[in-house]
Amino acid sequence: MTKVVVDMTMSLDGYVAGPNDGKQYPLGQHGGMRIFDWYQSGTEEVTSPLFRPAPGANREQVDLMLEESGAFIFGRRTYDITNGWDGRHPIHGCPVFVLTHNPPKEFPKGPSNLTFVTDGIASAIDQARAVANGKDIKLGGASPGKQALAAGLCDEILVHIAPYLLGGGVRLFDDLPDGIKLEKLRVTDGPFATHIRYAVRR
């Protein structure tokens, strides 16, 4: 059964990117790239150069992500910073939906089948569900996750907490409605990250 899952790496102080994120600093300044050390702490590449986790909990999380992800939803800012992943999101072949008010006239073509959604998070989720083949819809970037949580459309939150303090930047859980109750489902700990999965209880 398809679930809608916020799946994000963040610093211990709650940031998914450091200050001044953009094309020059995709994950911001203050060492924003460090929060993804858990992706890069091993020696064996896993399907993509982006993922090289150490054996154990970190490798298990990457394997699970590859197994359970059926579609992704991102915001326009993430799309712009990554140049649309050059049409090839790291989870190769997974459809990617981009929330935006103004779709670009030209964009990179590739196996990720980018779709631009102009009518909101609920529509993006519906479109993603139609192509996810029963796998999960992953919400990447702070904005889609917060929109889905605010609309009551999120089933789970999976956070990979890095032992790093960014001290500023892009927060994952600000500007949310009060009273979102979570139930802890699982905690695993690996080098450079603690992985915590919660169910969202409405």
N, CA, C and O atoms as a DFTB+ gen file, in Angstrom:
808 C
 N C O
     1  1       0.848      -1.200       0.000
     2  2       0.000       0.000       0.000
     3  2       0.884       1.251       0.000
     4  3       1.818       1.357       0.796
     5  1       0.591       2.177      -0.877
     6  2       1.383       3.395      -0.994
     7  2       1.219       4.284       0.228
     8  3       0.098       4.564       0.652
     9  1       2.332       4.726       0.793
    10  2       2.335       5.701       1.872
    11  2       3.007       6.983       1.384
    12  3       3.852       6.955       0.489
    13  1       2.621       8.089       1.977
    14  2       3.255       9.377       1.708
    15  2       4.232       9.638       2.841
    16  3       3.831       9.754       3.999
    17  1       5.523       9.730       2.506
    18  2       6.577       9.740       3.521
    19  2       7.495      10.945       3.333
    20  3       8.068      11.135       2.259
    21  1       7.631      11.752       4.375
    22  2       8.701      12.752       4.413
    23  2       9.983      11.997       4.708
    24  3      10.102      11.380       5.766
    25  1      10.944      12.033       3.799
    26  2      12.206      11.298       3.953
    27  2      13.334      12.303       3.775
    28  3      13.668      12.678       2.651
    29  1      13.925      12.741       4.898
    30  2      14.880      13.842       4.836
    31  2      16.036      13.634       5.807
    32  3      15.869      13.066       6.886
    33  1      17.193      14.098       5.404
    34  2      18.352      14.168       6.282
    35  2      18.427      15.568       6.874
    36  3      18.262      16.559       6.163
    37  1      18.676      15.646       8.179
    38  2      18.778      16.968       8.789
    39  2      19.829      16.961       9.884
    40  3      20.198      15.913      10.415
    41  1      20.300      18.155      10.208
    42  2      21.263      18.319      11.290
    43  2      20.554      18.158      12.631
    44  3      19.326      18.205      12.700
    45  1      21.322      17.973      13.676
    46  2      20.726      17.819      15.001
    47  2      19.900      19.027      15.401
    48  3      18.932      18.888      16.148
    49  1      20.262      20.215      14.919
    50  2      19.481      21.404      15.256
    51  2      18.365      21.682      14.251
    52  3      17.809      22.780      14.246
    53  1      18.026      20.713      13.401
    54  2      16.791      20.784      12.627
    55  2      16.860      21.397      11.255
    56  3      15.826      21.775      10.704
    57  1      18.062      21.515      10.668
    58  2      18.200      22.132       9.353
    59  2      18.504      21.078       8.281
    60  3      19.285      20.153       8.503
    61  1      17.867      21.242       7.116
    62  2      18.120      20.332       5.997
    63  2      19.120      20.930       5.011
    64  3      19.568      20.252       4.087
    65  1      19.461      22.178       5.206
    66  2      20.518      22.856       4.443
    67  2      21.008      24.021       5.286
    68  3      20.266      24.572       6.099
    69  1      22.257      24.385       5.085
    70  2      22.809      25.516       5.812
    71  2      22.376      26.837       5.205
    72  3      21.579      26.854       4.267
    73  1      22.886      27.945       5.724
    74  2      22.520      29.264       5.200
    75  2      22.972      29.448       3.756
    76  3      23.955      28.855       3.310
    77  1      22.222      30.291       3.034
    78  2      22.600      30.702       1.673
    79  2      22.702      29.535       0.700
    80  3      23.614      29.484      -0.125
    81  1      21.761      28.598       0.799
    82  2      21.770      27.493      -0.158
    83  2      21.423      28.014      -1.549
    84  3      20.622      28.937      -1.695
    85  1      22.022      27.424      -2.547
    86  2      21.810      27.825      -3.933
    87  2      22.728      27.004      -4.812
    88  3      23.298      26.009      -4.365
    89  1      22.875      27.415      -6.062
    90  2      23.694      26.618      -6.971
    91  2      25.171      26.591      -6.559
    92  3      25.855      25.592      -6.782
    93  1      25.664      27.678      -5.961
    94  2      27.057      27.686      -5.522
    95  2      27.260      26.783      -4.312
    96  3      28.272      26.091      -4.201
    97  1      26.268      26.799      -3.393
    98  2      26.305      25.958      -2.205
    99  2      24.986      25.186      -2.140
   100  3      24.055      25.629      -1.466
   101  1      24.884      24.047      -2.820
   102  2      23.605      23.338      -2.902
   103  2      22.991      22.988      -1.554
   104  3      21.768      22.966      -1.419
   105  1      23.821      22.717      -0.563
   106  2      23.311      22.431       0.782
   107  2      23.702      23.522       1.774
   108  3      23.781      23.289       2.981
   109  1      23.942      24.703       1.244
   110  2      24.211      25.853       2.087
   111  2      25.633      25.897       2.617
   112  3      26.425      24.974       2.431
   113  1      25.921      26.992       3.275
   114  2      27.220      27.173       3.908
   115  2      27.209      26.538       5.300
   116  3      26.266      25.835       5.665
   117  1      28.251      26.789       6.059
   118  2      28.436      26.168       7.383
   119  2      28.626      24.660       7.267
   120  3      28.343      23.932       8.218
   121  1      29.100      24.178       6.121
   122  2      29.347      22.748       5.978
   123  2      28.099      21.929       5.757
   124  3      28.001      20.806       6.251
   125  1      27.133      22.473       5.017
   126  2      25.871      21.777       4.806
   127  2      26.011      20.374       4.247
   128  3      25.195      19.503       4.548
   129  1      27.035      20.143       3.437
   130  2      27.238      18.817       2.862
   131  2      27.530      17.762       3.930
   132  3      27.354      16.568       3.688
   133  1      27.973      18.197       5.106
   134  2      28.355      17.241       6.147
   135  2      27.175      16.411       6.637
   136  3      27.370      15.296       7.122
   137  1      25.969      16.926       6.523
   138  2      24.834      16.144       7.028
   139  2      24.589      14.897       6.189
   140  3      23.853      14.000       6.602
   141  1      25.207      14.841       5.008
   142  2      25.074      13.653       4.158
   143  2      26.314      12.761       4.211
   144  3      26.520      11.931       3.325
   145  1      27.133      12.927       5.240
   146  2      28.292      12.043       5.375
   147  2      27.864      10.577       5.462
   148  3      28.610       9.687       5.053
   149  1      26.679      10.327       5.986
   150  2      26.251       8.925       6.133
   151  2      26.040       8.254       4.773
   152  3      26.113       7.029       4.671
   153  1      25.780       9.044       3.736
   154  2      25.700       8.508       2.371
   155  2      27.081       8.109       1.834
   156  3      27.193       7.254       0.955
   157  1      28.117       8.734       2.372
   158  2      29.440       8.655       1.750
   159  2      30.488       8.006       2.644
   160  3      31.680       8.095       2.349
   161  1      30.078       7.360       3.719
   162  2      31.030       6.885       4.713
   163  2      31.593       5.505       4.411
   164  3      32.442       5.018       5.157
   165  1      31.144       4.860       3.336
   166  2      31.649       3.537       2.984
   167  2      32.527       3.580       1.753
   168  3      32.958       4.650       1.322
   169  1      32.791       2.420       1.190
   170  2      33.668       2.322       0.031
   171  2      32.953       1.748      -1.195
   172  3      33.451       1.884      -2.312
   173  1      31.797       1.112      -1.005
   174  2      31.093       0.464      -2.109
   175  2      29.937       1.330      -2.594
   176  3      29.049       1.676      -1.815
   177  1      29.946       1.680      -3.882
   178  2      28.848       2.451      -4.448
   179  2      27.607       1.581      -4.580
   180  3      27.694       0.388      -4.871
   181  1      26.463       2.194      -4.363
   182  2      25.186       1.487      -4.448
   183  2      24.369       2.112      -5.567
   184  3      23.715       3.131      -5.343
   185  1      24.383       1.551      -6.735
   186  2      23.601       1.937      -7.919
   187  2      23.921       3.329      -8.463
   188  3      23.739       3.572      -9.656
   189  1      24.383       4.229      -7.636
   190  2      24.642       5.590      -8.088
   191  2      25.855       6.133      -7.345
   192  3      26.058       5.771      -6.186
   193  1      26.672       6.988      -7.962
   194  2      27.799       7.585      -7.237
   195  2      27.386       8.385      -6.008
   196  3      28.205       8.626      -5.122
   197  1      26.104       8.805      -5.948
   198  2      25.680       9.582      -4.792
   199  2      25.691       8.741      -3.520
   200  3      25.949       9.274      -2.441
   201  1      25.418       7.446      -3.618
   202  2      25.238       6.610      -2.442
   203  2      26.430       5.677      -2.258
   204  3      26.709       4.830      -3.108
   205  1      27.128       5.843      -1.139
   206  2      28.251       4.987      -0.810
   207  2      28.266       4.787       0.709
   208  3      29.242       5.133       1.376
   209  1      27.183       4.229       1.248
   210  2      27.079       4.098       2.705
   211  2      27.945       2.967       3.244
   212  3      28.276       2.019       2.531
   213  1      28.304       3.089       4.520
   214  2      29.024       2.012       5.186
   215  2      28.068       0.853       5.442
   216  3      26.862       1.068       5.561
   217  1      28.591      -0.383       5.530
   218  2      27.730      -1.522       5.878
   219  2      27.050      -1.298       7.222
   220  3      27.553      -0.558       8.068
   221  1      25.908      -1.941       7.410
   222  2      25.170      -1.787       8.654
   223  2      23.950      -0.910       8.460
   224  3      23.309      -0.954       7.410
   225  1      23.627      -0.112       9.467
   226  2      22.385       0.654       9.464
   227  2      22.293       1.626       8.299
   228  3      21.223       1.786       7.710
   229  1      23.407       2.279       7.957
   230  2      23.356       3.241       6.854
   231  2      23.077       2.546       5.532
   232  3      22.264       3.025       4.742
   233  1      23.735       1.430       5.282
   234  2      23.493       0.670       4.052
   235  2      22.053       0.152       4.025
   236  3      21.411       0.161       2.975
   237  1      21.547      -0.298       5.167
   238  2      20.166      -0.777       5.233
   239  2      19.184       0.325       4.854
   240  3      18.196       0.065       4.168
   241  1      19.446       1.541       5.291
   242  2      18.554       2.652       4.972
   243  2      18.570       2.968       3.478
   244  3      17.522       3.236       2.893
   245  1      19.740       2.938       2.862
   246  2      19.818       3.192       1.421
   247  2      19.125       2.071       0.652
   248  3      18.385       2.336      -0.295
   249  1      19.357       0.826       1.050
   250  2      18.685      -0.289       0.384
   251  2      17.172      -0.167       0.502
   252  3      16.444      -0.421      -0.458
   253  1      16.701       0.223       1.686
   254  2      15.260       0.385       1.902
   255  2      14.712       1.507       1.033
   256  3      13.630       1.375       0.460
   257  1      15.446       2.607       0.930
   258  2      15.005       3.718       0.095
   259  2      14.866       3.284      -1.362
   260  3      13.888       3.628      -2.026
   261  1      15.833       2.538      -1.848
   262  2      15.771       2.064      -3.226
   263  2      14.597       1.104      -3.426
   264  3      13.966       1.091      -4.484
   265  1      14.315       0.310      -2.408
   266  2      13.270      -0.707      -2.515
   267  2      11.872      -0.126      -2.424
   268  3      10.975      -0.541      -3.158
   269  1      11.678       0.842      -1.522
   270  2      10.315       1.265      -1.218
   271  2       9.862       2.517      -1.971
   272  3       8.678       2.853      -1.934
   273  1      10.767       3.210      -2.647
   274  2      10.413       4.480      -3.290
   275  2       9.801       4.248      -4.661
   276  3      10.411       3.621      -5.527
   277  1       8.580       4.763      -4.852
   278  2       7.895       4.625      -6.128
   279  2       7.776       5.922      -6.897
   280  3       7.601       5.907      -8.115
   281  1       7.868       7.054      -6.199
   282  2       7.788       8.375      -6.830
   283  2       8.277       9.404      -5.819
   284  3       8.232       9.176      -4.610
   285  1       8.746      10.544      -6.333
   286  2       9.246      11.612      -5.480
   287  2       8.523      12.914      -5.793
   288  3       8.125      13.164      -6.930
   289  1       8.361      13.736      -4.764
   290  2       7.820      15.083      -4.935
   291  2       8.816      16.070      -4.334
   292  3       9.224      15.930      -3.182
   293  1       9.199      17.061      -5.120
   294  2      10.115      18.105      -4.679
   295  2       9.500      19.476      -4.962
   296  3       8.529      19.600      -5.708
   297  1      10.086      20.490      -4.351
   298  2       9.712      21.861      -4.647
   299  2      10.553      22.424      -5.780
   300  3      11.561      21.840      -6.176
   301  1      10.125      23.558      -6.288
   302  2      10.825      24.181      -7.405
   303  2      12.235      24.620      -7.014
   304  3      13.143      24.581      -7.844
   305  1      12.426      25.035      -5.771
   306  2      13.759      25.499      -5.371
   307  2      14.767      24.357      -5.451
   308  3      15.880      24.546      -5.942
   309  1      14.390      23.182      -4.977
   310  2      15.292      22.035      -5.074
   311  2      15.575      21.700      -6.529
   312  3      16.710      21.395      -6.895
   313  1      14.546      21.759      -7.350
   314  2      14.724      21.506      -8.782
   315  2      15.735      22.483      -9.373
   316  3      16.631      22.077     -10.114
   317  1      15.596      23.767      -9.051
   318  2      16.497      24.764      -9.623
   319  2      17.933      24.568      -9.137
   320  3      18.873      24.660      -9.927
   321  1      18.108      24.300      -7.846
   322  2      19.451      24.147      -7.290
   323  2      20.171      22.963      -7.925
   324  3      21.377      23.021      -8.166
   325  1      19.430      21.888      -8.196
   326  2      20.046      20.677      -8.761
   327  2      20.045      20.662     -10.283
   328  3      20.486      19.690     -10.896
   329  1      19.545      21.749     -10.905
   330  2      19.378      21.763     -12.364
   331  2      18.548      20.574     -12.834
   332  3      18.852      19.933     -13.839
   333  1      17.485      20.301     -12.070
   334  2      16.595      19.198     -12.441
   335  2      17.286      17.849     -12.444
   336  3      16.881      16.935     -13.161
   337  1      18.356      17.727     -11.618
   338  2      19.142      16.473     -11.564
   339  2      19.613      16.055     -12.953
   340  3      19.922      14.887     -13.189
   341  1      19.665      17.032     -13.879
   342  2      20.009      16.750     -15.276
   343  2      19.112      15.659     -15.863
   344  3      19.519      14.904     -16.745
   345  1      17.889      15.598     -15.352
   346  2      16.909      14.631     -15.850
   347  2      17.066      13.247     -15.263
   348  3      16.310      12.338     -15.607
   349  1      18.041      13.071     -14.377
   350  2      18.316      11.740     -13.813
   351  2      18.428      11.857     -12.298
   352  3      19.519      12.047     -11.760
   353  1      17.292      11.741     -11.616
   354  2      17.309      11.743     -10.161
   355  2      18.122      10.540      -9.672
   356  3      18.127       9.498     -10.327
   357  1      18.816      10.670      -8.517
   358  2      19.660       9.557      -8.065
   359  2      18.950       8.215      -7.933
   360  3      19.585       7.174      -8.099
   361  1      17.650       8.209      -7.640
   362  2      16.905       6.955      -7.662
   363  2      16.438       6.772      -9.099
   364  3      15.332       7.183      -9.449
   365  1      17.261       6.166      -9.920
   366  2      17.057       6.110     -11.364
   367  2      15.716       5.481     -11.713
   368  3      15.331       4.446     -11.168
   369  1      15.029       6.120     -12.618
   370  2      13.782       5.567     -13.121
   371  2      12.563       5.939     -12.308
   372  3      11.441       5.720     -12.765
   373  1      12.737       6.495     -11.113
   374  2      11.582       6.893     -10.299
   375  2      11.002       8.190     -10.851
   376  3      11.743       9.146     -11.082
   377  1       9.694       8.237     -11.066
   378  2       9.096       9.493     -11.509
   379  2       9.273      10.592     -10.461
   380  3       9.216      10.333      -9.259
   381  1       9.486      11.803     -10.928
   382  2       9.689      12.949     -10.049
   383  2       8.666      14.021     -10.397
   384  3       8.517      14.394     -11.560
   385  1       7.961      14.516      -9.377
   386  2       6.977      15.579      -9.537
   387  2       7.506      16.824      -8.835
   388  3       7.997      16.754      -7.708
   389  1       7.402      17.958      -9.512
   390  2       7.958      19.211      -9.007
   391  2       6.826      20.214      -8.823
   392  3       6.116      20.546      -9.772
   393  1       6.665      20.695      -7.585
   394  2       5.662      21.712      -7.294
   395  2       6.171      23.078      -7.753
   396  3       7.271      23.494      -7.388
   397  1       5.367      23.763      -8.548
   398  2       5.793      25.076      -9.040
   399  2       4.580      25.861      -9.534
   400  3       3.582      25.280      -9.961
   401  1       4.681      27.185      -9.471
   402  2       3.650      28.041     -10.062
   403  2       3.949      28.328     -11.530
   404  3       3.048      28.641     -12.308
   405  1       5.225      28.216     -11.898
   406  2       5.632      28.554     -13.262
   407  2       6.541      27.474     -13.828
   408  3       7.757      27.554     -13.656
   409  1       5.992      26.471     -14.495
   410  2       6.835      25.405     -15.053
   411  2       7.800      25.969     -16.086
   412  3       7.433      26.850     -16.863
   413  1       9.031      25.468     -16.101
   414  2       9.990      25.935     -17.108
   415  2       9.583      25.447     -18.493
   416  3       9.015      24.364     -18.640
   417  1       9.878      26.253     -19.502
   418  2       9.555      25.852     -20.865
   419  2      10.487      24.754     -21.362
   420  3      10.088      23.908     -22.163
   421  1      11.728      24.769     -20.886
   422  2      12.694      23.736     -21.239
   423  2      13.259      23.153     -19.955
   424  3      13.482      23.866     -18.977
   425  1      13.486      21.845     -19.974
   426  2      14.035      21.197     -18.789
   427  2      14.770      19.932     -19.212
   428  3      14.505      19.394     -20.287
   429  1      15.697      19.446     -18.374
   430  2      16.491      18.273     -18.748
   431  2      15.610      17.043     -18.932
   432  3      14.743      16.772     -18.101
   433  1      15.818      16.312     -19.991
   434  2      15.087      15.074     -20.230
   435  2      15.931      13.898     -19.749
   436  3      17.153      13.898     -19.893
   437  1      15.271      12.907     -19.183
   438  2      15.993      11.742     -18.692
   439  2      15.044      10.716     -18.124
   440  3      13.829      10.852     -18.268
   441  1      15.573       9.683     -17.476
   442  2      14.745       8.569     -17.014
   443  2      13.814       8.916     -15.860
   444  3      12.923       8.130     -15.539
   445  1      13.996      10.074     -15.226
   446  2      13.167      10.399     -14.071
   447  2      11.794      10.939     -14.445
   448  3      10.943      11.105     -13.571
   449  1      11.556      11.220     -15.740
   450  2      10.213      11.621     -16.180
   451  2       9.663      12.774     -15.325
   452  3       8.643      12.620     -14.653
   453  1      10.336      13.911     -15.354
   454  2       9.917      15.058     -14.557
   455  2       8.532      15.542     -14.979
   456  3       8.243      15.697     -16.165
   457  1       7.679      15.777     -13.971
   458  2       6.343      16.329     -14.190
   459  2       6.188      17.550     -13.302
   460  3       6.469      17.480     -12.106
   461  1       5.748      18.663     -13.862
   462  2       5.560      19.891     -13.100
   463  2       4.090      20.020     -12.719
   464  3       3.203      19.898     -13.563
   465  1       3.848      20.270     -11.429
   466  2       2.494      20.308     -10.887
   467  2       2.214      21.718     -10.405
   468  3       2.923      22.237      -9.543
   469  1       1.182      22.338     -10.959
   470  2       0.880      23.732     -10.625
   471  2      -0.325      23.888      -9.707
   472  3      -0.629      24.999      -9.274
   473  1      -1.022      22.779      -9.401
   474  2      -2.252      22.908      -8.619
   475  2      -2.161      22.287      -7.234
   476  3      -3.161      21.813      -6.696
   477  1      -0.965      22.288      -6.655
   478  2      -0.839      22.006      -5.239
   479  2      -0.399      20.606      -4.864
   480  3      -0.320      19.700      -5.695
   481  1      -0.114      20.465      -3.565
   482  2       0.441      19.226      -3.034
   483  2      -0.528      18.056      -3.164
   484  3      -0.091      16.940      -3.445
   485  1      -1.822      18.273      -2.971
   486  2      -2.782      17.164      -3.070
   487  2      -2.794      16.585      -4.476
   488  3      -2.842      15.368      -4.653
   489  1      -2.749      17.457      -5.472
   490  2      -2.712      16.996      -6.860
   491  2      -1.417      16.249      -7.146
   492  3      -1.431      15.219      -7.820
   493  1      -0.294      16.760      -6.637
   494  2       0.991      16.089      -6.848
   495  2       0.973      14.692      -6.245
   496  3       1.470      13.746      -6.855
   497  1       0.407      14.557      -5.060
   498  2       0.323      13.248      -4.412
   499  2      -0.565      12.307      -5.211
   500  3      -0.229      11.137      -5.391
   501  1      -1.694      12.810      -5.689
   502  2      -2.590      11.975      -6.501
   503  2      -1.879      11.491      -7.768
   504  3      -1.975      10.319      -8.132
   505  1      -1.175      12.390      -8.425
   506  2      -0.461      12.003      -9.654
   507  2       0.669      11.017      -9.357
   508  3       0.898      10.073     -10.113
   509  1       1.371      11.250      -8.245
   510  2       2.452      10.337      -7.873
   511  2       1.911       8.962      -7.512
   512  3       2.507       7.944      -7.864
   513  1       0.793       8.931      -6.817
   514  2       0.196       7.652      -6.419
   515  2      -0.170       6.823      -7.647
   516  3      -0.066       5.597      -7.632
   517  1      -0.593       7.493      -8.696
   518  2      -1.032       6.788      -9.904
   519  2       0.116       6.063     -10.605
   520  3      -0.127       5.131     -11.371
   521  1       1.358       6.473     -10.359
   522  2       2.499       5.859     -11.051
   523  2       3.471       5.158     -10.101
   524  3       4.494       4.633     -10.540
   525  1       3.158       5.145      -8.793
   526  2       4.092       4.595      -7.808
   527  2       4.040       3.073      -7.737
   528  3       4.880       2.461      -7.078
   529  1       3.082       2.459      -8.396
   530  2       2.980       0.991      -8.425
   531  2       2.950       0.379      -7.030
   532  3       3.577      -0.649      -6.774
   533  1       2.213       1.027      -6.136
   534  2       2.069       0.508      -4.787
   535  2       3.208       0.842      -3.847
   536  3       3.111       0.592      -2.645
   537  1       4.299       1.409      -4.378
   538  2       5.414       1.807      -3.524
   539  2       5.138       3.188      -2.917
   540  3       4.118       3.812      -3.208
   541  1       6.051       3.645      -2.081
   542  2       5.823       4.882      -1.348
   543  2       6.124       6.119      -2.176
   544  3       6.943       6.100      -3.095
   545  1       5.434       7.191      -1.820
   546  2       5.712       8.513      -2.372
   547  2       6.609       9.231      -1.376
   548  3       6.230       9.422      -0.221
   549  1       7.798       9.628      -1.820
   550  2       8.747      10.301      -0.937
   551  2       8.716      11.811      -1.189
   552  3       8.769      12.273      -2.329
   553  1       8.631      12.554      -0.101
   554  2       8.617      14.015      -0.169
   555  2      10.012      14.516       0.179
   556  3      10.478      14.327       1.302
   557  1      10.682      15.158      -0.783
   558  2      12.020      15.668      -0.583
   559  2      12.019      17.190      -0.576
   560  3      11.176      17.814      -1.220
   561  1      12.943      17.778       0.137
   562  2      12.932      19.231       0.292
   563  2      11.968      19.603       1.401
   564  3      11.000      18.887       1.658
   565  1      12.228      20.717       2.055
   566  2      11.417      21.099       3.208
   567  2       9.984      21.457       2.826
   568  3       9.046      21.088       3.532
   569  1       9.807      22.169       1.720
   570  2       8.487      22.700       1.389
   571  2       7.426      21.627       1.133
   572  3       6.351      21.719       1.727
   573  1       7.655      20.623       0.293
   574  2       6.609      19.617       0.069
   575  2       6.214      18.881       1.355
   576  3       5.035      18.606       1.579
   577  1       7.197      18.567       2.189
   578  2       6.890      17.883       3.437
   579  2       6.003      18.717       4.341
   580  3       5.031      18.214       4.906
   581  1       6.338      19.992       4.477
   582  2       5.525      20.864       5.334
   583  2       4.129      21.055       4.762
   584  3       3.153      21.103       5.511
   585  1       4.025      21.164       3.431
   586  2       2.704      21.307       2.825
   587  2       1.847      20.074       3.055
   588  3       0.659      20.186       3.360
   589  1       2.451      18.889       2.910
   590  2       1.686      17.653       3.108
   591  2       1.276      17.485       4.567
   592  3       0.157      17.056       4.848
   593  1       2.165      17.818       5.497
   594  2       1.823      17.734       6.913
   595  2       0.693      18.702       7.260
   596  3      -0.241      18.340       7.976
   597  1       0.780      19.918       6.757
   598  2      -0.252      20.913       7.050
   599  2      -1.603      20.512       6.483
   600  3      -2.643      20.840       7.055
   601  1      -1.593      19.793       5.343
   602  2      -2.847      19.380       4.700
   603  2      -3.359      18.040       5.216
   604  3      -4.407      17.572       4.772
   605  1      -2.641      17.418       6.140
   606  2      -3.055      16.132       6.661
   607  2      -2.885      14.992       5.679
   608  3      -3.638      14.020       5.726
   609  1      -1.904      15.093       4.784
   610  2      -1.733      14.108       3.714
   611  2      -0.500      13.231       3.901
   612  3      -0.194      12.409       3.038
   613  1       0.207      13.394       5.010
   614  2       1.442      12.660       5.235
   615  2       1.191      11.476       6.161
   616  3       0.537      11.624       7.194
   617  1       1.704      10.303       5.799
   618  2       1.535       9.091       6.608
   619  2       2.702       8.828       7.543
   620  3       2.502       8.367       8.667
   621  1       3.918       9.113       7.095
   622  2       5.092       8.820       7.902
   623  2       6.154       9.893       7.718
   624  3       6.180      10.605       6.714
   625  1       7.024       9.988       8.705
   626  2       8.204      10.846       8.639
   627  2       9.415       9.979       8.924
   628  3       9.465       9.287       9.941
   629  1      10.391      10.015       8.025
   630  2      11.661       9.314       8.213
   631  2      12.757      10.369       8.194
   632  3      13.013      10.995       7.165
   633  1      13.400      10.559       9.337
   634  2      14.472      11.550       9.420
   635  2      15.786      10.843       9.719
   636  3      15.863       9.938      10.549
   637  1      16.813      11.292       9.010
   638  2      18.162      10.795       9.207
   639  2      18.922      11.933       9.894
   640  3      19.302      12.908       9.246
   641  1      19.136      11.809      11.185
   642  2      19.675      12.922      11.972
   643  2      21.192      12.820      12.038
   644  3      21.751      11.868      12.582
   645  1      21.836      13.825      11.470
   646  2      23.296      13.862      11.435
   647  2      23.836      14.514      12.704
   648  3      23.241      15.470      13.201
   649  1      24.946      14.019      13.233
   650  2      25.558      14.623      14.421
   651  2      26.347      15.871      14.040
   652  3      27.575      15.910      14.121
   653  1      25.602      16.881      13.626
   654  2      26.222      18.106      13.136
   655  2      25.268      19.259      13.422
   656  3      24.055      19.115      13.270
   657  1      25.808      20.396      13.833
   658  2      25.016      21.594      14.108
   659  2      25.301      22.622      13.029
   660  3      26.413      23.141      12.933
   661  1      24.286      22.917      12.211
   662  2      24.473      23.889      11.131
   663  2      24.307      25.328      11.616
   664  3      24.870      26.247      11.021
   665  1      23.550      25.530      12.676
   666  2      23.435      26.858      13.252
   667  2      22.555      27.826      12.490
   668  3      22.438      28.983      12.892
   669  1      21.937      27.396      11.410
   670  2      21.063      28.255      10.621
   671  2      20.827      27.627       9.266
   672  3      21.498      26.665       8.893
   673  1      19.868      28.175       8.526
   674  2      19.591      27.672       7.196
   675  2      18.128      27.349       6.982
   676  3      17.251      28.106       7.397
   677  1      17.864      26.228       6.338
   678  2      16.500      25.830       5.964
   679  2      15.995      24.805       6.977
   680  3      16.541      23.708       7.088
   681  1      14.962      25.170       7.702
   682  2      14.390      24.260       8.696
   683  2      13.395      23.312       8.036
   684  3      12.752      23.651       7.043
   685  1      13.282      22.107       8.615
   686  2      12.342      21.132       8.088
   687  2      10.957      21.280       8.687
   688  3       9.962      21.072       7.994
   689  1      10.872      21.636       9.967
   690  2       9.580      21.567      10.646
   691  2       9.097      22.901      11.205
   692  3       8.417      22.921      12.231
   693  1       9.428      24.007      10.562
   694  2       8.853      25.272      11.018
   695  2       7.551      25.553      10.276
   696  3       7.247      24.906       9.274
   697  1       6.789      26.514      10.769
   698  2       5.544      26.965      10.127
   699  2       4.549      25.829       9.931
   700  3       3.920      25.725       8.878
   701  1       4.406      24.982      10.938
   702  2       3.447      23.882      10.870
   703  2       2.269      24.145      11.792
   704  3       2.392      24.892      12.763
   705  1       1.105      23.526      11.490
   706  2      -0.020      23.643      12.416
   707  2       0.334      23.015      13.759
   708  3       1.202      22.146      13.839
   709  1      -0.335      23.456      14.797
   710  2      -0.101      22.879      16.116
   711  2      -0.689      21.478      16.191
   712  3      -1.642      21.146      15.487
   713  1      -0.092      20.658      17.070
   714  2      -0.728      19.406      17.444
   715  2      -0.627      18.269      16.464
   716  3      -1.599      17.533      16.296
   717  1       0.515      18.082      15.798
   718  2       0.704      16.920      14.946
   719  2       1.331      15.822      15.791
   720  3       2.491      15.927      16.191
   721  1       0.572      14.776      16.063
   722  2       1.023      13.700      16.931
   723  2       1.750      12.641      16.116
   724  3       1.301      12.252      15.038
   725  1       2.876      12.183      16.645
   726  2       3.683      11.173      15.975
   727  2       3.819       9.938      16.867
   728  3       3.789      10.028      18.094
   729  1       3.970       8.783      16.215
   730  2       4.257       7.547      16.922
   731  2       5.573       6.980      16.393
   732  3       5.719       6.731      15.197
   733  1       6.518       6.782      17.293
   734  2       7.818       6.259      16.876
   735  2       7.678       4.800      16.455
   736  3       7.165       3.974      17.210
   737  1       8.138       4.493      15.246
   738  2       8.043       3.137      14.716
   739  2       9.359       2.382      14.811
   740  3       9.368       1.190      15.118
   741  1      10.481       3.068      14.549
   742  2      11.759       2.371      14.503
   743  2      12.896       3.367      14.631
   744  3      12.813       4.490      14.134
   745  1      13.953       2.946      15.298
   746  2      15.170       3.739      15.405
   747  2      16.352       2.827      15.112
   748  3      16.476       1.761      15.715
   749  1      17.213       3.231      14.198
   750  2      18.474       2.527      13.962
   751  2      19.591       3.559      13.957
   752  3      19.397       4.714      13.578
   753  1      20.754       3.117      14.383
   754  2      21.876       4.040      14.498
   755  2      23.061       3.511      13.711
   756  3      23.444       2.349      13.848
   757  1      23.631       4.365      12.895
   758  2      24.808       3.999      12.118
   759  2      25.829       5.110      12.169
   760  3      25.565       6.164      12.749
   761  1      26.987       4.901      11.574
   762  2      27.985       5.970      11.526
   763  2      27.424       7.222      10.838
   764  3      26.897       7.143       9.729
   765  1      27.540       8.348      11.488
   766  2      27.177       9.659      10.923
   767  2      25.674       9.921      10.845
   768  3      25.283      10.967      10.327
   769  1      24.813       9.028      11.331
   770  2      23.374       9.320      11.305
   771  2      22.601       8.365      12.208
   772  3      22.943       7.191      12.350
   773  1      21.542       8.913      12.816
   774  2      20.538       8.108      13.511
   775  2      19.260       8.202      12.701
   776  3      18.798       9.300      12.393
   777  1      18.688       7.064      12.357
   778  2      17.541       6.997      11.456
   779  2      16.282       6.713      12.274
   780  3      16.174       5.665      12.911
   781  1      15.328       7.653      12.252
   782  2      14.118       7.529      13.068
   783  2      12.896       7.607      12.151
   784  3      12.755       8.546      11.368
   785  1      12.024       6.617      12.256
   786  2      10.798       6.591      11.461
   787  2       9.586       6.763      12.394
   788  3       9.462       6.081      13.411
   789  1       8.710       7.684      12.021
   790  2       7.501       7.958      12.790
   791  2       6.264       7.757      11.910
   792  3       6.302       7.994      10.702
   793  1       5.181       7.321      12.528
   794  2       3.867       7.381      11.889
   795  2       3.196       8.680      12.294
   796  3       3.315       9.113      13.440
   797  1       2.495       9.301      11.365
   798  2       1.733      10.515      11.663
   799  2       0.336      10.088      12.085
   800  3      -0.382       9.451      11.314
   801  1      -0.047      10.435      13.302
   802  2      -1.357      10.077      13.829
   803  2      -2.270      11.287      13.814
   804  3      -2.020      12.289      14.483
   805  1      -3.325      11.172      13.042
   806  2      -4.222      12.317      12.880
   807  2      -5.344      12.278      13.919
   808  3      -6.198      13.165      13.938
